[in-house]
């Protein structure tokens, strides 16, 4: 059933060979999306950190262009960003693509490199580093042009907080403010910030600023976010300081940042689909590491609270063939849909609408002919949904892999679930992206069956629609 390299995704970006972690330098140039990434071109473990490079016109079909930045005397090439500089503020030309990245050597310093050939080759600025700090953890600069103040803004992780710096020319930077010590979740160093403005859905004229923050917590890597205001100097959150807002409730969503310069005001994010708790151990062979589907971000008011929503970018529709719909049915105890009506073609997307009615516990399993399964279980009493992958296939490579994170679930027993399934991942979008759970899986055969169950009441499956992967991706 699988191509000769098991677990190589059919439609998620992976490096052709070697290790990958964070997406870096995402920038749109002309009508091309550039994606750089943390890469070890020589092996499939974290080492020799360099920037790999891929380009795409549709965010799905990627052309690999090879390594653009390798370690130098200042250190390994850690995460960072790219911007276009059409006003030539930095003096490297109007068509220059400018990378700001962390050199991780004896210290972590911020460096600049520029490309005048559309990202194919980069030249390091001879005045590097452009920004230093006394803090040992000081990394992952993300830069954008702030129209209202007419300056470049950098948000950068510094210890367990984010710093904001400003610049007129991308080369000399001035400290503006520091955010985070008293807010949100803490654990390991904060990493991979992003800061951007989004409209509030259905509230014309209303916008908010969103800050993304990756960090290590007890069960590994996770991304939190803050909603608030940014005046060009300070980020002011409007959330309660003790509240934690998670961007994703799966185990494999990290280092998520957004494209610079996406058209039509779109805010498109990409995350690394893994977790530092076991990333170096996952059982893929010639490569390790894949990225999420590109996701379009929004802000939606739900029960008085502003939630960051993520849905697959609309480009992803082209991955799918015509859907098969199963008529609505009710489940008293158990019901199998086996095999799925899409036949042997692997499912690309499954859309489900569940109504738990009076059932206390209900859910569904995706399973294969070997009896390996992922269980999506709603518990009305606890108000949670669990994505349990402890029987999903290979789990033996790390004791940290099987654990799950509860997804809050408060929609009165009714839920819309959209699964995007690839050979080694399931991305689950709940209620139009209000909650997302991204998880890796390593089944020995694709899941081609489903089981629905209910305890203490009747589950109504109002919609079950399966879209197989389009033949061009199978
Ligand atoms: C996040 C991270 C970044 C760092 C990079 C190193 O996953 O730890 O903070 O720049 O990975 O590869």
Boltz pocket constraint, residues with backbone or C-beta under 6 A from the ligand:
constraints:
  - pocket:
      binder: B
      contacts: [[A, 21], [A, 22], [A, 38], [A, 49], [A, 77], [A, 78], [A, 79], [A, 102], [A, 139], [A, 140], [A, 190], [A, 191], [A, 192], [A, 255]]
      max_distance: 6.0
